[in-house]
């Protein structure tokens, strides 16, 4: 990423924090609300809580 992109991400994060009174709980609540909106839109896929990326499918049995 270019420095500009990183600066823009930081600017937006600071703006969101300021809009929520620089309160960590309020910022977390804001992000959870956005997450719910995105989930409900059906446009994006989310990994379910507790999903194990390292889980391997069981081996197939040869009969």
PQR file with spaces between the fields and no chain letter, atoms N, CA, C, O and H, PARSE charges and radii, in Angstrom:
ATOM       1  N    UNK     1       0.833   -1.179    0.000 -0.4000 1.5000
ATOM       2  CA   UNK     1       0.000    0.000    0.000 -0.0000 2.0000
ATOM       3  C    UNK     1       0.876    1.241    0.000  0.5500 1.7000
ATOM       4  O    UNK     1       1.936    1.284    0.624 -0.5500 1.4000
ATOM       5  N    UNK     2       0.408    2.227   -0.705 -0.4000 1.5000
ATOM       6  CA   UNK     2       1.125    3.497   -0.726 -0.0000 2.0000
ATOM       7  C    UNK     2       0.866    4.265    0.560  0.5500 1.7000
ATOM       8  O    UNK     2      -0.101    4.006    1.277 -0.5500 1.4000
ATOM       9  H    UNK     2      -0.453    2.192   -1.212  0.4000 1.0000
ATOM      10  N    UNK     3       1.749    5.214    0.835 -0.4000 1.5000
ATOM      11  CA   UNK     3       1.578    6.039    2.020 -0.0000 2.0000
ATOM      12  C    UNK     3       0.242    6.767    1.998  0.5500 1.7000
ATOM      13  O    UNK     3      -0.392    6.939    3.040 -0.5500 1.4000
ATOM      14  H    UNK     3       2.534    5.425    0.253  0.4000 1.0000
ATOM      15  N    UNK     4      -0.192    7.200    0.802 -0.4000 1.5000
ATOM      16  CA   UNK     4      -1.461    7.903    0.696 -0.0000 2.0000
ATOM      17  C    UNK     4      -2.611    7.024    1.183  0.5500 1.7000
ATOM      18  O    UNK     4      -3.479    7.484    1.924 -0.5500 1.4000
ATOM      19  H    UNK     4       0.322    7.060   -0.044  0.4000 1.0000
ATOM      20  N    UNK     5      -2.612    5.769    0.767 -0.4000 1.5000
ATOM      21  CA   UNK     5      -3.692    4.860    1.157 -0.0000 2.0000
ATOM      22  C    UNK     5      -3.706    4.637    2.669  0.5500 1.7000
ATOM      23  O    UNK     5      -4.769    4.614    3.288 -0.5500 1.4000
ATOM      24  H    UNK     5      -1.907    5.395    0.165  0.4000 1.0000
ATOM      25  N    UNK     6      -2.538    4.474    3.249 -0.4000 1.5000
ATOM      26  CA   UNK     6      -2.441    4.276    4.693 -0.0000 2.0000
ATOM      27  C    UNK     6      -2.916    5.527    5.426  0.5500 1.7000
ATOM      28  O    UNK     6      -3.636    5.432    6.419 -0.5500 1.4000
ATOM      29  H    UNK     6      -1.674    4.492    2.746  0.4000 1.0000
ATOM      30  N    UNK     7      -2.516    6.690    4.941 -0.4000 1.5000
ATOM      31  CA   UNK     7      -2.958    7.943    5.552 -0.0000 2.0000
ATOM      32  C    UNK     7      -4.475    8.092    5.455  0.5500 1.7000
ATOM      33  O    UNK     7      -5.111    8.563    6.398 -0.5500 1.4000
ATOM      34  H    UNK     7      -1.931    6.768    4.134  0.4000 1.0000
ATOM      35  N    UNK     8      -5.053    7.697    4.333 -0.4000 1.5000
ATOM      36  CA   UNK     8      -6.501    7.793    4.151 -0.0000 2.0000
ATOM      37  C    UNK     8      -7.235    6.853    5.110  0.5500 1.7000
ATOM      38  O    UNK     8      -8.250    7.231    5.696 -0.5500 1.4000
ATOM      39  H    UNK     8      -4.536    7.314    3.568  0.4000 1.0000
ATOM      40  N    UNK     9      -6.719    5.621    5.270 -0.4000 1.5000
ATOM      41  CA   UNK     9      -7.309    4.675    6.218 -0.0000 2.0000
ATOM      42  C    UNK     9      -7.252    5.241    7.626  0.5500 1.7000
ATOM      43  O    UNK     9      -8.237    5.167    8.361 -0.5500 1.4000
ATOM      44  H    UNK     9      -5.895    5.314    4.793  0.4000 1.0000
ATOM      45  N    UNK    10      -6.119    5.802    8.011 -0.4000 1.5000
ATOM      46  CA   UNK    10      -5.976    6.384    9.342 -0.0000 2.0000
ATOM      47  C    UNK    10      -6.904    7.570    9.534  0.5500 1.7000
ATOM      48  O    UNK    10      -7.476    7.744   10.610 -0.5500 1.4000
ATOM      49  H    UNK    10      -5.319    5.862    7.414  0.4000 1.0000
ATOM      50  N    UNK    11      -7.060    8.398    8.487 -0.4000 1.5000
ATOM      51  CA   UNK    11      -7.950    9.558    8.568 -0.0000 2.0000
ATOM      52  C    UNK    11      -9.389    9.113    8.795  0.5500 1.7000
ATOM      53  O    UNK    11     -10.096    9.682    9.626 -0.5500 1.4000
ATOM      54  H    UNK    11      -6.596    8.257    7.613  0.4000 1.0000
ATOM      55  N    UNK    12      -9.819    8.097    8.055 -0.4000 1.5000
ATOM      56  CA   UNK    12     -11.190    7.598    8.187 -0.0000 2.0000
ATOM      57  C    UNK    12     -11.404    6.981    9.563  0.5500 1.7000
ATOM      58  O    UNK    12     -12.435    7.215   10.193 -0.5500 1.4000
ATOM      59  H    UNK    12      -9.244    7.635    7.380  0.4000 1.0000
ATOM      60  N    UNK    13     -10.440    6.195   10.034 -0.4000 1.5000
ATOM      61  CA   UNK    13     -10.557    5.590   11.368 -0.0000 2.0000
ATOM      62  C    UNK    13     -10.640    6.671   12.444  0.5500 1.7000
ATOM      63  O    UNK    13     -11.414    6.540   13.392 -0.5500 1.4000
ATOM      64  H    UNK    13      -9.602    6.004    9.522  0.4000 1.0000
ATOM      65  N    UNK    14      -9.849    7.739   12.307 -0.4000 1.5000
ATOM      66  CA   UNK    14      -9.882    8.845   13.267 -0.0000 2.0000
ATOM      67  C    UNK    14     -11.229    9.546   13.215  0.5500 1.7000
ATOM      68  O    UNK    14     -11.769    9.930   14.252 -0.5500 1.4000
ATOM      69  H    UNK    14      -9.220    7.845   11.537  0.4000 1.0000
ATOM      70  N    UNK    15     -11.777    9.716   12.016 -0.4000 1.5000
ATOM      71  CA   UNK    15     -13.081   10.354   11.861 -0.0000 2.0000
ATOM      72  C    UNK    15     -14.173    9.528   12.542  0.5500 1.7000
ATOM      73  O    UNK    15     -15.022   10.074   13.246 -0.5500 1.4000
ATOM      74  H    UNK    15     -11.338    9.404   11.173  0.4000 1.0000
ATOM      75  N    UNK    16     -14.148    8.221   12.330 -0.4000 1.5000
ATOM      76  CA   UNK    16     -15.132    7.334   12.957 -0.0000 2.0000
ATOM      77  C    UNK    16     -14.996    7.403   14.474  0.5500 1.7000
ATOM      78  O    UNK    16     -15.997    7.461   15.188 -0.5500 1.4000
ATOM      79  H    UNK    16     -13.458    7.778   11.757  0.4000 1.0000
ATOM      80  N    UNK    17     -13.776    7.398   14.960 -0.4000 1.5000
ATOM      81  CA   UNK    17     -13.546    7.484   16.400 -0.0000 2.0000
ATOM      82  C    UNK    17     -14.072    8.808   16.952  0.5500 1.7000
ATOM      83  O    UNK    17     -14.724    8.830   17.996 -0.5500 1.4000
ATOM      84  H    UNK    17     -12.962    7.351   14.380  0.4000 1.0000
ATOM      85  N    UNK    18     -13.794    9.901   16.261 -0.4000 1.5000
ATOM      86  CA   UNK    18     -14.273   11.215   16.707 -0.0000 2.0000
ATOM      87  C    UNK    18     -15.792   11.277   16.720  0.5500 1.7000
ATOM      88  O    UNK    18     -16.386   11.822   17.650 -0.5500 1.4000
ATOM      89  H    UNK    18     -13.265    9.883   15.413  0.4000 1.0000
ATOM      90  N    UNK    19     -16.425   10.719   15.685 -0.4000 1.5000
ATOM      91  CA   UNK    19     -17.885   10.727   15.602 -0.0000 2.0000
ATOM      92  C    UNK    19     -18.521    9.918   16.735  0.5500 1.7000
ATOM      93  O    UNK    19     -19.692   10.110   17.061 -0.5500 1.4000
ATOM      94  H    UNK    19     -15.943   10.277   14.929  0.4000 1.0000
ATOM      95  N    UNK    20     -17.749    9.025   17.326 -0.4000 1.5000
ATOM      96  CA   UNK    20     -18.239    8.204   18.432 -0.0000 2.0000
ATOM      97  C    UNK    20     -17.647    8.635   19.762  0.5500 1.7000
ATOM      98  O    UNK    20     -17.567    7.841   20.700 -0.5500 1.4000
ATOM      99  H    UNK    20     -16.798    8.868   17.062  0.4000 1.0000
ATOM     100  N    UNK    21     -17.234    9.887   19.843 -0.4000 1.5000
ATOM     101  CA   UNK    21     -16.756   10.462   21.095 -0.0000 2.0000
ATOM     102  C    UNK    21     -15.455    9.867   21.586  0.5500 1.7000
ATOM     103  O    UNK    21     -15.164    9.928   22.781 -0.5500 1.4000
ATOM     104  H    UNK    21     -17.299   10.531   19.081  0.4000 1.0000
ATOM     105  N    UNK    22     -14.664    9.290   20.692 -0.4000 1.5000
ATOM     106  CA   UNK    22     -13.410    8.639   21.064 -0.0000 2.0000
ATOM     107  C    UNK    22     -13.607    7.614   22.175  0.5500 1.7000
ATOM     108  O    UNK    22     -12.717    7.382   22.994 -0.5500 1.4000
ATOM     109  H    UNK    22     -14.900    9.240   19.722  0.4000 1.0000
ATOM     110  N    UNK    23     -14.795    7.006   22.186 -0.4000 1.5000
ATOM     111  CA   UNK    23     -15.163    6.022   23.188 -0.0000 2.0000
ATOM     112  C    UNK    23     -15.037    4.636   22.561  0.5500 1.7000
ATOM     113  O    UNK    23     -15.730    4.322   21.592 -0.5500 1.4000
ATOM     114  H    UNK    23     -15.518    7.195   21.521  0.4000 1.0000
ATOM     115  N    UNK    24     -14.160    3.817   23.109 -0.4000 1.5000
ATOM     116  CA   UNK    24     -13.877    2.510   22.524 -0.0000 2.0000
ATOM     117  C    UNK    24     -15.127    1.641   22.399  0.5500 1.7000
ATOM     118  O    UNK    24     -15.327    0.983   21.378 -0.5500 1.4000
ATOM     119  H    UNK    24     -13.597    4.072   23.896  0.4000 1.0000
ATOM     120  N    UNK    25     -15.967    1.638   23.431 -0.4000 1.5000
ATOM     121  CA   UNK    25     -17.190    0.829   23.380 -0.0000 2.0000
ATOM     122  C    UNK    25     -18.134    1.322   22.280  0.5500 1.7000
ATOM     123  O    UNK    25     -18.759    0.522   21.584 -0.5500 1.4000
ATOM     124  H    UNK    25     -15.805    2.172   24.261  0.4000 1.0000
ATOM     125  N    UNK    26     -18.229    2.640   22.132 -0.4000 1.5000
ATOM     126  CA   UNK    26     -19.100    3.206   21.097 -0.0000 2.0000
ATOM     127  C    UNK    26     -18.559    2.885   19.703  0.5500 1.7000
ATOM     128  O    UNK    26     -19.333    2.593   18.791 -0.5500 1.4000
ATOM     129  H    UNK    26     -17.721    3.291   22.697  0.4000 1.0000
ATOM     130  N    UNK    27     -17.247    2.936   19.535 -0.4000 1.5000
ATOM     131  CA   UNK    27     -16.638    2.611   18.242 -0.0000 2.0000
ATOM     132  C    UNK    27     -16.884    1.141   17.911  0.5500 1.7000
ATOM     133  O    UNK    27     -17.229    0.810   16.776 -0.5500 1.4000
ATOM     134  H    UNK    27     -16.618    3.173   20.275  0.4000 1.0000
ATOM     135  N    UNK    28     -16.710    0.265   18.888 -0.4000 1.5000
ATOM     136  CA   UNK    28     -16.944   -1.166   18.664 -0.0000 2.0000
ATOM     137  C    UNK    28     -18.402   -1.415   18.292  0.5500 1.7000
ATOM     138  O    UNK    28     -18.687   -2.218   17.403 -0.5500 1.4000
ATOM     139  H    UNK    28     -16.430    0.533   19.810  0.4000 1.0000
ATOM     140  N    UNK    29     -19.323   -0.735   18.964 -0.4000 1.5000
ATOM     141  CA   UNK    29     -20.750   -0.867   18.664 -0.0000 2.0000
ATOM     142  C    UNK    29     -21.028   -0.399   17.233  0.5500 1.7000
ATOM     143  O    UNK    29     -21.794   -1.034   16.509 -0.5500 1.4000
ATOM     144  H    UNK    29     -19.091   -0.084   19.687  0.4000 1.0000
ATOM     145  N    UNK    30     -20.414    0.694   16.835 -0.4000 1.5000
ATOM     146  CA   UNK    30     -20.568    1.211   15.474 -0.0000 2.0000
ATOM     147  C    UNK    30     -20.128    0.166   14.447  0.5500 1.7000
ATOM     148  O    UNK    30     -20.841   -0.097   13.479 -0.5500 1.4000
ATOM     149  H    UNK    30     -19.792    1.210   17.423  0.4000 1.0000
ATOM     150  N    UNK    31     -18.960   -0.423   14.661 -0.4000 1.5000
ATOM     151  CA   UNK    31     -18.451   -1.425   13.713 -0.0000 2.0000
ATOM     152  C    UNK    31     -19.340   -2.668   13.687  0.5500 1.7000
ATOM     153  O    UNK    31     -19.520   -3.265   12.625 -0.5500 1.4000
ATOM     154  H    UNK    31     -18.380   -0.209   15.447  0.4000 1.0000
ATOM     155  N    UNK    32     -19.902   -3.076   14.838 -0.4000 1.5000
ATOM     156  CA   UNK    32     -20.825   -4.219   14.858 -0.0000 2.0000
ATOM     157  C    UNK    32     -22.097   -3.903   14.072  0.5500 1.7000
ATOM     158  O    UNK    32     -22.635   -4.770   13.383 -0.5500 1.4000
ATOM     159  H    UNK    32     -19.755   -2.592   15.701  0.4000 1.0000
ATOM     160  N    UNK    33     -22.579   -2.656   14.177 -0.4000 1.5000
ATOM     161  CA   UNK    33     -23.765   -2.264   13.415 -0.0000 2.0000
ATOM     162  C    UNK    33     -23.489   -2.303   11.913  0.5500 1.7000
ATOM     163  O    UNK    33     -24.315   -2.775   11.132 -0.5500 1.4000
ATOM     164  H    UNK    33     -22.142   -1.952   14.737  0.4000 1.0000
ATOM     165  N    UNK    34     -22.332   -1.808   11.526 -0.4000 1.5000
ATOM     166  CA   UNK    34     -21.960   -1.837   10.103 -0.0000 2.0000
ATOM     167  C    UNK    34     -21.850   -3.283    9.634  0.5500 1.7000
ATOM     168  O    UNK    34     -22.311   -3.612    8.541 -0.5500 1.4000
ATOM     169  H    UNK    34     -21.661   -1.425   12.160  0.4000 1.0000
ATOM     170  N    UNK    35     -21.249   -4.146   10.440 -0.4000 1.5000
ATOM     171  CA   UNK    35     -21.117   -5.552   10.098 -0.0000 2.0000
ATOM     172  C    UNK    35     -22.493   -6.183    9.875  0.5500 1.7000
ATOM     173  O    UNK    35     -22.688   -6.920    8.909 -0.5500 1.4000
ATOM     174  H    UNK    35     -20.874   -3.879   11.328  0.4000 1.0000
ATOM     175  N    UNK    36     -23.440   -5.899   10.759 -0.4000 1.5000
ATOM     176  CA   UNK    36     -24.790   -6.450   10.621 -0.0000 2.0000
ATOM     177  C    UNK    36     -25.448   -5.966    9.337  0.5500 1.7000
ATOM     178  O    UNK    36     -26.095   -6.742    8.634 -0.5500 1.4000
ATOM     179  H    UNK    36     -23.282   -5.300   11.545  0.4000 1.0000
ATOM     180  N    UNK    37     -25.284   -4.685    9.034 -0.4000 1.5000
ATOM     181  CA   UNK    37     -25.856   -4.137    7.808 -0.0000 2.0000
ATOM     182  C    UNK    37     -25.274   -4.838    6.581  0.5500 1.7000
ATOM     183  O    UNK    37     -26.005   -5.167    5.647 -0.5500 1.4000
ATOM     184  H    UNK    37     -24.758   -4.054    9.605  0.4000 1.0000
ATOM     185  N    UNK    38     -23.977   -5.061    6.584 -0.4000 1.5000
ATOM     186  CA   UNK    38     -23.339   -5.730    5.448 -0.0000 2.0000
ATOM     187  C    UNK    38     -23.788   -7.183    5.339  0.5500 1.7000
ATOM     188  O    UNK    38     -24.014   -7.682    4.236 -0.5500 1.4000
ATOM     189  H    UNK    38     -23.383   -4.794    7.343  0.4000 1.0000
ATOM     190  N    UNK    39     -23.919   -7.868    6.482 -0.4000 1.5000
ATOM     191  CA   UNK    39     -24.407   -9.251    6.474 -0.0000 2.0000
ATOM     192  C    UNK    39     -25.822   -9.308    5.913  0.5500 1.7000
ATOM     193  O    UNK    39     -26.134  -10.155    5.076 -0.5500 1.4000
ATOM     194  H    UNK    39     -23.736   -7.463    7.378  0.4000 1.0000
ATOM     195  N    UNK    40     -26.672   -8.405    6.379 -0.4000 1.5000
ATOM     196  CA   UNK    40     -28.070   -8.402    5.962 -0.0000 2.0000
ATOM     197  C    UNK    40     -28.249   -8.016    4.500  0.5500 1.7000
ATOM     198  O    UNK    40     -29.269   -8.340    3.893 -0.5500 1.4000
ATOM     199  H    UNK    40     -26.419   -7.717    7.059  0.4000 1.0000
ATOM     200  N    UNK    41     -27.265   -7.326    3.934 -0.4000 1.5000
ATOM     201  CA   UNK    41     -27.383   -6.925    2.527 -0.0000 2.0000
ATOM     202  C    UNK    41     -27.289   -8.138    1.597  0.5500 1.7000
ATOM     203  O    UNK    41     -27.796   -8.108    0.475 -0.5500 1.4000
ATOM     204  H    UNK    41     -26.436   -7.062    4.427  0.4000 1.0000
ATOM     205  N    UNK    42     -26.632   -9.213    2.076 -0.4000 1.5000
ATOM     206  CA   UNK    42     -26.452  -10.398    1.249 -0.0000 2.0000
ATOM     207  C    UNK    42     -25.382  -10.235    0.185  0.5500 1.7000
ATOM     208  O    UNK    42     -25.143  -11.151   -0.602 -0.5500 1.4000
ATOM     209  H    UNK    42     -26.221   -9.237    2.987  0.4000 1.0000
ATOM     210  N    UNK    43     -24.751   -9.101    0.153 -0.4000 1.5000
ATOM     211  CA   UNK    43     -23.730   -8.811   -0.862 -0.0000 2.0000
ATOM     212  C    UNK    43     -22.377   -9.420   -0.509  0.5500 1.7000
ATOM     213  O    UNK    43     -21.549   -9.659   -1.388 -0.5500 1.4000
ATOM     214  H    UNK    43     -24.945   -8.356    0.792  0.4000 1.0000
ATOM     215  N    UNK    44     -22.157   -9.668    0.773 -0.4000 1.5000
ATOM     216  CA   UNK    44     -20.867  -10.156    1.240 -0.0000 2.0000
ATOM     217  C    UNK    44     -21.036  -11.459    2.009  0.5500 1.7000
ATOM     218  O    UNK    44     -22.102  -11.730    2.561 -0.5500 1.4000
ATOM     219  H    UNK    44     -22.830   -9.473    1.487  0.4000 1.0000
ATOM     220  N    UNK    45     -19.976  -12.264    2.041 -0.4000 1.5000
ATOM     221  CA   UNK    45     -19.983  -13.498    2.820 -0.0000 2.0000
ATOM     222  C    UNK    45     -19.097  -13.287    4.041  0.5500 1.7000
ATOM     223  O    UNK    45     -18.044  -12.654    3.964 -0.5500 1.4000
ATOM     224  H    UNK    45     -19.110  -12.044    1.592  0.4000 1.0000
ATOM     225  N    UNK    46     -19.544  -13.829    5.164 -0.4000 1.5000
ATOM     226  CA   UNK    46     -18.796  -13.717    6.410 -0.0000 2.0000
ATOM     227  C    UNK    46     -18.490  -15.103    6.938  0.5500 1.7000
ATOM     228  O    UNK    46     -19.291  -16.024    6.777 -0.5500 1.4000
ATOM     229  H    UNK    46     -20.400  -14.343    5.226  0.4000 1.0000
ATOM     230  N    UNK    47     -17.348  -15.256    7.561 -0.4000 1.5000
ATOM     231  CA   UNK    47     -16.974  -16.507    8.195 -0.0000 2.0000
ATOM     232  C    UNK    47     -17.691  -16.563    9.539  0.5500 1.7000
ATOM     233  O    UNK    47     -17.678  -15.594   10.298 -0.5500 1.4000
ATOM     234  H    UNK    47     -16.697  -14.508    7.692  0.4000 1.0000
ATOM     235  N    UNK    48     -18.303  -17.679    9.822 -0.4000 1.5000
ATOM     236  CA   UNK    48     -19.026  -17.819   11.075 -0.0000 2.0000
ATOM     237  C    UNK    48     -18.058  -17.886   12.249  0.5500 1.7000
ATOM     238  O    UNK    48     -16.935  -18.373   12.118 -0.5500 1.4000
ATOM     239  H    UNK    48     -18.313  -18.466    9.205  0.4000 1.0000
ATOM     240  N    UNK    49     -18.504  -17.397   13.383 -0.4000 1.5000
ATOM     241  CA   UNK    49     -17.698  -17.414   14.596 -0.0000 2.0000
ATOM     242  C    UNK    49     -17.330  -18.855   14.942  0.5500 1.7000
ATOM     243  O    UNK    49     -18.172  -19.750   14.880 -0.5500 1.4000
ATOM     244  H    UNK    49     -19.417  -17.002   13.489  0.4000 1.0000
ATOM     245  N    UNK    50     -16.091  -19.068   15.300 -0.4000 1.5000
ATOM     246  CA   UNK    50     -15.634  -20.396   15.669 -0.0000 2.0000
ATOM     247  C    UNK    50     -15.138  -21.219   14.486  0.5500 1.7000
ATOM     248  O    UNK    50     -14.756  -22.376   14.661 -0.5500 1.4000
ATOM     249  H    UNK    50     -15.406  -18.341   15.350  0.4000 1.0000
ATOM     250  N    UNK    51     -15.139  -20.639   13.276 -0.4000 1.5000
ATOM     251  CA   UNK    51     -14.668  -21.380   12.104 -0.0000 2.0000
ATOM     252  C    UNK    51     -13.176  -21.648   12.245  0.5500 1.7000
ATOM     253  O    UNK    51     -12.411  -20.753   12.603 -0.5500 1.4000
ATOM     254  H    UNK    51     -15.449  -19.699   13.134  0.4000 1.0000
ATOM     255  N    UNK    52     -12.772  -22.856   11.971 -0.4000 1.5000
ATOM     256  CA   UNK    52     -11.370  -23.251   12.109 -0.0000 2.0000
ATOM     257  C    UNK    52     -10.744  -23.347   10.725  0.5500 1.7000
ATOM     258  O    UNK    52     -11.045  -24.268    9.965 -0.5500 1.4000
ATOM     259  H    UNK    52     -13.394  -23.584   11.680  0.4000 1.0000
ATOM     260  N    UNK    53      -9.875  -22.398   10.396 -0.4000 1.5000
ATOM     261  CA   UNK    53      -9.223  -22.386    9.091 -0.0000 2.0000
ATOM     262  C    UNK    53      -8.293  -23.579    8.901  0.5500 1.7000
ATOM     263  O    UNK    53      -8.028  -23.993    7.772 -0.5500 1.4000
ATOM     264  H    UNK    53      -9.630  -21.649   11.012  0.4000 1.0000
ATOM     265  N    UNK    54      -7.801  -24.126   10.000 -0.4000 1.5000
ATOM     266  CA   UNK    54      -6.839  -25.227    9.914 -0.0000 2.0000
ATOM     267  C    UNK    54      -7.517  -26.594    9.874  0.5500 1.7000
ATOM     268  O    UNK    54      -6.850  -27.621    9.752 -0.5500 1.4000
ATOM     269  H    UNK    54      -8.016  -23.789   10.916  0.4000 1.0000
ATOM     270  N    UNK    55      -8.818  -26.602    9.975 -0.4000 1.5000
ATOM     271  CA   UNK    55      -9.555  -27.860    9.999 -0.0000 2.0000
ATOM     272  C    UNK    55      -9.444  -28.524    8.625  0.5500 1.7000
ATOM     273  O    UNK    55      -9.656  -27.901    7.585 -0.5500 1.4000
ATOM     274  H    UNK    55      -9.360  -25.768   10.075  0.4000 1.0000
ATOM     275  N    UNK    56      -9.107  -29.795    8.665 -0.4000 1.5000
ATOM     276  CA   UNK    56      -9.019  -30.570    7.430 -0.0000 2.0000
ATOM     277  C    UNK    56     -10.224  -31.486    7.339  0.5500 1.7000
ATOM     278  O    UNK    56     -10.693  -32.004    8.352 -0.5500 1.4000
ATOM     279  H    UNK    56      -8.935  -30.301    9.510  0.4000 1.0000
ATOM     280  N    UNK    57     -10.725  -31.687    6.131 -0.4000 1.5000
ATOM     281  CA   UNK    57     -11.851  -32.615    6.007 -0.0000 2.0000
ATOM     282  C    UNK    57     -11.410  -34.028    6.380  0.5500 1.7000
ATOM     283  O    UNK    57     -10.242  -34.378    6.210 -0.5500 1.4000
ATOM     284  H    UNK    57     -10.344  -31.266    5.308  0.4000 1.0000
ATOM     285  N    UNK    58     -12.326  -34.830    6.881 -0.4000 1.5000
ATOM     286  CA   UNK    58     -11.939  -36.197    7.244 -0.0000 2.0000
ATOM     287  C    UNK    58     -11.504  -36.964    5.991  0.5500 1.7000
ATOM     288  O    UNK    58     -12.029  -36.736    4.901 -0.5500 1.4000
ATOM     289  H    UNK    58     -13.275  -34.545    7.020  0.4000 1.0000
ATOM     290  N    UNK    59     -10.553  -37.861    6.157 -0.4000 1.5000
ATOM     291  CA   UNK    59     -10.088  -38.639    4.996 -0.0000 2.0000
ATOM     292  C    UNK    59     -11.203  -39.529    4.474  0.5500 1.7000
ATOM     293  O    UNK    59     -12.010  -40.057    5.240 -0.5500 1.4000
ATOM     294  H    UNK    59     -10.127  -38.046    7.042  0.4000 1.0000
ATOM     295  N    UNK    60     -11.231  -39.685    3.163 -0.4000 1.5000
ATOM     296  CA   UNK    60     -12.244  -40.561    2.578 -0.0000 2.0000
ATOM     297  C    UNK    60     -11.821  -42.007    2.768  0.5500 1.7000
ATOM     298  O    UNK    60     -10.654  -42.364    2.607 -0.5500 1.4000
ATOM     299  H    UNK    60     -10.576  -39.256    2.541  0.4000 1.0000
ATOM     300  N    UNK    61     -12.792  -42.820    3.112 -0.4000 1.5000
ATOM     301  CA   UNK    61     -12.499  -44.241    3.322 -0.0000 2.0000
ATOM     302  C    UNK    61     -12.591  -44.966    1.989  0.5500 1.7000
ATOM     303  O    UNK    61     -13.487  -44.726    1.180 -0.5500 1.4000
ATOM     304  H    UNK    61     -13.740  -42.530    3.244  0.4000 1.0000
ATOM     305  N    UNK    62     -11.645  -45.849    1.793 -0.4000 1.5000
ATOM     306  CA   UNK    62     -11.650  -46.657    0.579 -0.0000 2.0000
ATOM     307  C    UNK    62     -12.344  -47.976    0.893  0.5500 1.7000
ATOM     308  O    UNK    62     -11.955  -48.680    1.824 -0.5500 1.4000
ATOM     309  H    UNK    62     -10.917  -46.045    2.451  0.4000 1.0000
ATOM     310  N    UNK    63     -13.361  -48.307    0.124 -0.4000 1.5000
ATOM     311  CA   UNK    63     -14.091  -49.559    0.366 -0.0000 2.0000
ATOM     312  C    UNK    63     -13.978  -50.482   -0.808  0.5500 1.7000
ATOM     313  O    UNK    63     -14.529  -51.583   -0.783 -0.5500 1.4000
ATOM     314  H    UNK    63     -13.677  -47.735   -0.633  0.4000 1.0000
